[in-house]
Amino acid sequence: MVGDGAGWSLSWDAKEIGGIARRLGISVAGGRWITGCKKQAVFYSDQYGLLRQPFPPGDHRIATAYFHGKPGTGEAVFDECYNRLCADHDRIDRIQSSHSEMRDIILESGIDARKVFLIPIGINLSYFSVQTAASRKQVRDRVGIPESAVVVGSFQKDGVGWGDGMEPKVIKGPDVFLKAIEMLKKTIPGIFVLLSGPARGYVMAGLKRIRVPYKHVYLDSYPDVGRLYQALDVYIVASRQEGGPKAVLESMASGVPLVTTRVGQAMDMVKHGVNGWMVDVEDHEGLAHWSLHALQRPNDLPGILDSGLATARENSYESQLPLWRDFFTGFVEPNRAQIR
């Protein structure tokens, strides 16, 4: 397993997939570089680690996750990786795509369709529990959020780089998120934003500008994000492109209403008005409208939240074992004695 070395989202993806592989009887070694090895099965947690450098030396079988990065959308790195895929897909044995839109783009590269597997970014349900009145109050007290506040969550990295994040990462839609919050403020005087994740400087500066109170809680370990959902009234995804985001399943697993743009695996998982609400990319008015709908019509929520919880359970890593068994079959030979 070759992670990105950042210790954040992709690193945890690699850890989970490594755990699945072990359950299937596959021996797993972690590392960033492959040196002095021959005839290994190597899985990259994202395409950038594979397609922006020479292929590793040796007679390896190579697999990669390829979650997002639509070519022709103004990001040079997206075009670079996709052009490399088109030129060298014969060197790649397996690709995991997390949603149907990206799968179809990958297939347009000319790669053999038998190498491409649609497997969503799963969720480890042990990190999340359904919100209760008691857990809501407990986490708000711990974090320092007034009980009367109406709390909107946003827990993803949306700034460029790993510093303060004052330069916005456009595909993550931080500008769209701020416009939606500004609209909500007109109707909800007690609105409050709970942030997590690295590089959130642009959003924090924007919230100060529009005079919306917020709290940024930076977590040392990804699994701790589960407790933050306990404090929320609604979660908003405002992205323009995504592989997941993980927040789709995380909010559903936590019993928190989800309002999202039509991106990533949200477009495959979210059924508007059934297990969440979904609007077109760039539609900040729609994000505000359906967030307000979720907040002002509590009698509608039980069915929505129950459906969301069912969706999260259907897409847990545990439920994905058959998908990953198909992925690894013919790619790496398991040790039959280790299969659990």
N, C-alpha and C positions, 0 to 999 in steps of 0.2 A: 504494500500500500504506500503510495507516494502522495503525501499531503502537500498543502501550500506553505506549511511552516508558520502560519500566522496565529495559530491557536484559537481561531474563532470558528465561524460557521463551517467552512469546508473541512477543517481539521476534525470536527465532530462528525461530519458525514463520513469521513474516512474511518473513524473509529467504529461507527455503527456498522458499516459495511464489512469491516474486518471481523466484527463480532458475528455477523451473519455467516461469513465464510467459515469461521471456526465451527459454528453450529452444523454446518454442512460437511464438516470433516476436512476442511482445507487448512493447511498450515499457513500462517500469515506472519510476515516480517514487515515492520514499518521502516520508513526511511525516506529521505528526500532525494537521494541520488543512488543510482544503480552502478556500482563499481565492482570489477573483478568477478562478476557473475555471468553465467551462461545458462541459456534455456530456462529462464524464469518467466512466470506469468506476472506481469506488472500492471497494476491498476492506478491510474492518476485520478485524483479527486476532482480535477477540473482540466479543461482542455488547454488552458493557458500554460500550465506547467509542462504540457507535452508538445504543443504545436508552435511554441515560440522559441524553440531551441532544437538542436539536432536530436534525432532519435537516439535513445541510449544504445551504446555499443553492445554487441552480443546478439545471440540468436534468441531474442525474447518474443513472447506473445504479449501484445500490448492492448490494453483497454483504457478507456477514459470516460469520465462523465462529461457531458456537453449540455449544459442546462440553459444557457442564454447567450446572447451575442448575435443578434440578427444582422447579417451583412447588409450594406447599403443604407444604414441608418445613422451615418455620421460619425461613427466611432472607428478610428483606424485599426485598433486592435481587433475588433470584430471581423473586419475584412481580412486582416492578416491571418487570423486563425482559420477562417473559412476557406480562403484561397489555398492554405496549406492542406486542409482536409481534402479539397478537390484534387490537389496534385498528388497527395501521398496516402489516400485512404486505403490503398492496398497493403500498407504497412500496419494498419490497425485491425485488430481482430474482433473487438467488441466496443460498442458505444452505448452508454446509458443516457437516454434522454428522459427528462422529467415530465415533459408535457407534449401534447400532440402537435402544436405549432412548430416547436423546435425539431421534433422528430421529422416532420415533413421537409423542413429546410435541410436537415442533414441528409435525407434521402436524395434530395436534388443535387447533392455533390457527386453522385454517381456511385456511391458506395453500395456494396451488396446489401440488400435489405435484410438478409439473414444475420448481419452483424449488428443491427440496430435494435435495441430493446427499450420499450417504453416502461420505465419504472419510476414512479414519482419519488420525490424526496420524502421519505417516511417520517414518522414521529415515534419517539420513545415515550409511551404513555406513562411510564413510571415517573417522569419529571413533571407531570401535570395532573391536576385534580379539578373537579368542577367547583366553581366559586360558590360560596355560601355567604350568608349575611355576616357570620362570625369571622370567616377568613377575610372577607372584604374589609371589615373594621380593623382586624389585627394588622394587616399589611399596610393599610392607610396610616394607622397610628405609628407603625415602625418607620415608614418612609417619610412621614410628615405631610400628609395630604389631608385637608379638612374633610370631615365626614359629609359635609353638605356639597362638596364639589362634584361636578359632572366630569368624569375623567375619561379622556381619549388616550389610547395607547399608540405608541409608535416605537418599535424596538429594533429597527434595522439600521445598518450602516448606510448612510446616504451622503457622505462627504468623500472627496477624492483623497486617497492616501490613508495613512494611519496616524496622522497628527490631529490638529484641532478640527479639521474638516470644514474650514470656512469656504472652500470652493465646492459647490454642489455637484454631486454625481447625478447628472441629468436623468439618466435612465431610471433612477429610483424615485423621481418625482417629488423632491422636497419642496419645490416651489408650488406644485399642485396641492400638496398637503397643507401648506401655509394658507393658501387661498381658501381651502375648505374650512380650516379652523377660523379664519377671519369671518366667513359667512356664518358659521355656527355661533360665533360670539354675539352676533346681532340679536339672536333669539335666546341664547343661553348665557345669562350674565355670569353664572358660576362655572364656566368652562375652565378646565385645567388639563394640561397635557403631561403625561408621564412618558419620558424618553428613556431608552437604554441603547446599548450598542456604541461602538467607537465612531469617531469622526462625525459628531452631530453639531458642530459649531454653526453651520449655516442655518439650521433650523432653530437653534437656541437664539441666535441673533434676530431671526425673523419673529419669533414669539415675543421677544422683548420689544421689537418695533411695533407690533400690533397690540401690545400690552395684554398678553395672555399669560397667566402664571404657569410655571412648569417646574418639573423636577427631573433631573437627569441622574439615573442610577446606573453606574457602570459596574457590570458584574465581572468577577474574576473567572467564573466558570459558567459555560452555557447552560447547564441544567438548572441553575438558579433562576433562569428567566421565568420558570413556571410560577414562582410566587408573585411576580409582578402582575401577572394577569389577574390575580385575585383582587386587585385594587381598581379594575377598569369597569367602565360602563359601556364602552364600545371601542373597537379597534378599527383603524383605518389603514388600508394599503392604497397608496396613491401612485404607484410605480408606472413607468412607461414600458419597461421590460423586466422580466423576472425569470428565474429558473423555478423558484417556489412561488412566493416566498414561504418560508417556514411558518410565518405567522398565520397563514390560512388554517393549517391543521392545529397549530398551537392554540389559537383563540377558540376554535371549535371544541377542542379537548378540554378547555377551561370554562366552557359555558359562557363565553363572552360574545356578544353580537359582532359579526364581521361585515364590514362594508369595504369593497375592494374594486379596483379597476380590473378590466378584463386582460389579465396578464398571466404568464407562466401557467402553473398548474391550477391556478384559480379558475381559468377558463374551462378546465376539464372537471373540476370538483364542485364549484359553487353553482347552485341552482337558485336563481334569483327569486327571493321571496319564499324559498323552501328551507334552505340551510344557511342563508346569508343574503347579502344584496350585492349586485355587481353592476358597474356602469362602464361606459367606454373610457378608454385612455384619454387623459387630459380633462375629463369632465369633473371639475372641482365642485360645480353646482350640484351634480348628481350625488357626489360623495357626501356633501353637506345635507342634501335633502333626505337621503336614506338613513344617514346617521341620526338625523332629527326624528325620522319615522321610528327608528328602533328605540330611541330614548323616550318618545312621547306615547308609545303604544305598548306598554308592558304586558298587556293581556295577550298580545300576539306572539310574545317571545317564547313561551314554553315549547311550542311545536317546532319553531325555528331552531332553538338550542338543542332539542332532542335530536333533530335531524343532523345538526352539525356534529354532535357527539358520535352519532353513528358513522358519519363520514370519516371522522378522525380514527375510529376503531378499524374501519375497513382499510385504512392506509397506514396502520402501524407497521413498524419494522417486523413485528411478529407475523402479521398477516402477509407480508411480502416474501416470506421464505420461498414459496413456490416460484415466484418471479425470479428471484436470485438463483435458485437452483437451475432454472433454464438458462440464465445468463452465463453461469460458470460451467455448465455442461459443454465439454469440448474445448474449453479454454484452459482449465486447470484440473488436474486429476486429484480427487479427494483421497485422503487416507481413510479407507472404509472403517477401520477400527476406531476412528475418532468421531464418526458421525453420531450426532445426538438429536 
